[in-house]
Amino acid sequence: MRRAWTVPLLLVLCAAVAATGLSLAGREVEAVVFALAFLAVAAVNSPLVFPRSVSASEALRRSAADGRAVVYWRPGCAYCLRLRLRLGLRARRLHWVDIWRDPDGAAVVRAANDGDETVPTVVVAGLPYVNPDPAWVRGLTAAGAQSS
């Protein structure tokens, strides 16, 4: 869990140090703008942007019951963030597994990617798709569309 928050916390720390320096130099407006920009980047790189993660076993159980895809991701992954942002509110229709928090999820991803932890890996009907086009995944979230 700590690993997921490393980058966002470092960004917040850098923002605090830089904003303090700018403020001490009498550049308060720039300090506020700089701090807000860094805080926004930290928020986007945090696990908070993603829907609540579940365990790999729970995601697979839910997927078998409702036919929705499972997305394996990790914080700090630019491709995962791109997928999440392009899905918008539809992201909540999928089951998300943070591979840094769930060793079983990481094992599923490694098995699908010849030992690599390449994410996002989307599993639909038991078939893994590595870093799929967000438009294709968005199509999966359309009312009942679960075909590959």
C-alpha positions as CSV (number, residue, x, y, z in Angstrom):
1,M,0.0,0.0,0.0
2,R,2.8,2.4,0.8
3,R,4.3,2.0,-2.7
4,A,1.1,3.3,-4.3
5,W,1.4,6.6,-2.4
6,T,5.1,7.1,-2.9
7,V,4.9,9.3,-6.0
8,P,2.0,11.4,-4.8
9,L,3.6,12.0,-1.4
10,L,6.9,13.0,-3.1
11,L,5.0,15.5,-5.3
12,V,3.3,17.0,-2.3
13,L,6.6,17.3,-0.5
14,C,8.2,19.0,-3.5
15,A,5.3,21.3,-3.7
16,A,5.6,22.3,-0.1
17,V,9.3,22.9,-0.3
18,A,9.1,24.9,-3.6
19,A,6.1,26.9,-2.4
20,T,7.8,27.7,0.9
21,G,10.8,29.0,-1.0
22,L,8.7,31.1,-3.3
23,S,6.7,32.5,-0.4
24,L,9.8,33.4,1.5
25,A,11.1,35.2,-1.6
26,G,7.9,37.3,-1.5
27,R,6.2,35.6,-4.5
28,E,3.1,34.4,-2.7
29,V,0.9,34.2,-5.8
30,E,3.4,32.1,-7.7
31,A,3.8,29.9,-4.6
32,V,0.1,29.2,-4.5
33,V,-0.2,28.5,-8.2
34,F,2.9,26.2,-8.1
35,A,1.5,24.3,-5.0
36,L,-1.9,23.9,-6.6
37,A,-0.3,22.6,-9.8
38,F,1.8,20.0,-8.0
39,L,-1.2,19.0,-5.8
40,A,-3.3,18.4,-9.0
41,V,-0.5,16.2,-10.5
42,A,-0.2,14.3,-7.1
43,A,-4.0,13.7,-7.1
44,V,-4.0,12.4,-10.6
45,N,-1.1,10.0,-9.8
46,S,-2.8,8.7,-6.6
47,P,-5.0,5.7,-6.2
48,L,-7.9,8.2,-5.5
49,V,-8.6,8.7,-9.2
50,F,-9.5,5.0,-9.7
51,P,-12.6,3.2,-8.6
52,R,-12.2,1.2,-5.4
53,S,-10.0,-1.8,-6.0
54,V,-11.1,-5.3,-5.0
55,S,-9.1,-8.5,-4.8
56,A,-8.4,-10.5,-7.9
57,S,-10.5,-13.4,-6.6
58,E,-13.4,-11.1,-5.8
59,A,-13.1,-9.4,-9.2
60,L,-13.2,-12.7,-11.0
61,R,-16.2,-13.8,-8.9
62,R,-18.0,-10.6,-9.7
63,S,-17.1,-10.8,-13.4
64,A,-18.4,-14.4,-13.6
65,A,-21.7,-13.2,-12.1
66,D,-22.2,-10.0,-14.1
67,G,-20.1,-10.5,-17.2
68,R,-18.1,-7.2,-16.7
69,A,-14.4,-6.9,-17.5
70,V,-11.7,-6.9,-14.9
71,V,-9.0,-4.3,-15.2
72,Y,-5.6,-4.9,-13.5
73,W,-3.8,-1.7,-12.9
74,R,-1.2,0.0,-10.6
75,P,-0.8,3.5,-9.3
76,G,1.6,5.7,-11.2
77,C,1.0,3.9,-14.5
78,A,0.4,6.5,-17.2
79,Y,-1.4,4.0,-19.4
80,C,-3.7,3.0,-16.6
81,L,-4.4,6.7,-15.9
82,R,-5.1,7.3,-19.6
83,L,-7.6,4.4,-19.6
84,R,-9.3,5.6,-16.4
85,L,-9.7,9.1,-17.7
86,R,-10.9,8.1,-21.1
87,L,-13.5,5.8,-19.5
88,G,-14.9,8.6,-17.4
89,L,-17.8,7.6,-15.2
90,R,-18.0,4.3,-17.1
91,A,-14.9,3.1,-15.3
92,R,-17.2,2.2,-12.3
93,R,-18.8,-0.4,-14.4
94,L,-15.6,-2.5,-14.5
95,H,-13.9,-4.4,-11.7
96,W,-10.5,-2.8,-10.8
97,V,-7.6,-4.8,-9.2
98,D,-4.6,-2.9,-7.9
99,I,-1.7,-5.3,-8.5
100,W,0.5,-3.6,-6.0
101,R,-2.1,-4.3,-3.3
102,D,-3.0,-7.8,-4.4
103,P,-0.3,-10.4,-5.1
104,D,-2.9,-12.7,-6.8
105,G,-3.7,-9.9,-9.2
106,A,-0.1,-9.4,-9.9
107,A,0.2,-13.2,-10.6
108,V,-2.7,-13.0,-13.1
109,V,-1.0,-10.2,-14.9
110,R,2.4,-12.0,-15.0
111,A,0.7,-15.1,-16.3
112,A,-0.9,-13.1,-19.1
113,N,2.2,-11.2,-20.0
114,D,5.0,-13.8,-20.1
115,G,6.2,-12.9,-16.6
116,D,5.9,-9.1,-16.9
117,E,3.6,-6.9,-14.9
118,T,2.4,-4.9,-17.9
119,V,-0.7,-2.9,-17.1
120,P,-3.4,-2.1,-17.8
121,T,-4.4,-5.7,-18.5
122,V,-8.1,-6.1,-19.1
123,V,-9.6,-9.6,-18.8
124,V,-12.8,-10.1,-20.7
125,A,-14.5,-13.6,-20.6
126,G,-11.2,-15.1,-19.4
127,L,-9.1,-13.5,-22.3
128,P,-6.5,-11.0,-21.4
129,Y,-5.9,-7.8,-23.4
130,V,-2.8,-5.8,-22.6
131,N,-3.0,-2.0,-22.8
132,P,-6.1,-2.1,-25.0
133,D,-7.5,0.9,-26.8
134,P,-9.6,2.9,-24.3
135,A,-12.4,3.3,-27.0
136,W,-12.6,-0.5,-27.2
137,V,-12.9,-0.8,-23.4
138,R,-15.5,2.0,-23.4
139,G,-17.4,-0.1,-25.9
140,L,-17.4,-3.0,-23.4
141,T,-19.1,-0.8,-20.8
142,A,-22.0,0.0,-23.1
143,A,-25.3,-1.5,-22.1
144,G,-24.6,-5.2,-22.0
145,A,-21.9,-5.2,-24.7
146,Q,-19.3,-7.8,-23.5
147,S,-18.1,-9.2,-26.8
148,S,-14.5,-9.2,-27.8
